[in-house]
């Protein structure tokens, strides 16, 4: 997985929303499997164990679909 092109999000806080892109050898970029927000002032990632688990599950599902076809 790698980070994609971030979008600047302005709400009560300002942060970068970075897409998480699944890549596979021989297939290149397969698709987005989630996003991670990064605080512009502190650089702190806004992630939870649940978010990581969701991203991992989406990546597994997408890789399974891509490699079985």
DAKA-V791538 format. One record per residue. RES is the residue in one small letter. SS is DSSP state (2 for helix, 1 for strand, 0 for the rest). PHI is phi in radians with two decimals (* if undefined). Layout:
res={RES	RES}
ss={SS	SS}
phi={PHI	PHI}
This chain:
res={x	x	x	x	x	x	x	x	x	x	x	x	x	x	x	x	x	x	x	x	x	x	x	x	x	x	x	x	x	x	x	x	x	x	x	x	x	x	x	x	x	x	x	x	x	x	x	x	x	x	x	x	x	x	x	x	x	x	x	x	x	x	x	x	x	x	x	x	x}
ss={0	1	1	0	0	0	1	1	1	1	0	0	0	1	1	1	1	1	1	1	1	1	1	1	0	0	0	1	1	1	1	1	1	1	1	1	1	1	1	0	0	0	0	0	1	1	0	0	2	2	2	2	2	2	2	2	2	2	2	2	2	2	2	2	2	2	2	2	0}
phi={*	-2.56	-1.45	-1.68	-1.26	-1.33	-2.00	-1.44	-2.04	-2.02	-2.31	-1.17	-2.21	-1.93	-2.61	-1.63	-1.80	-1.88	-1.20	-1.78	-1.92	-1.43	-2.16	-2.29	-0.99	1.41	-2.09	1.25	-1.22	-1.74	2.83	-1.39	-2.10	2.69	-2.41	-2.23	-1.64	-2.19	-1.12	-1.23	-1.47	-1.84	1.36	-1.22	-1.42	-1.73	-2.31	-2.26	-1.01	-1.16	-1.10	-1.06	-1.10	-1.12	-1.10	-1.09	-1.16	-1.08	-1.12	-1.09	-1.08	-1.16	-1.12	-1.07	-1.13	-1.21	-1.46	-1.54	-1.65}
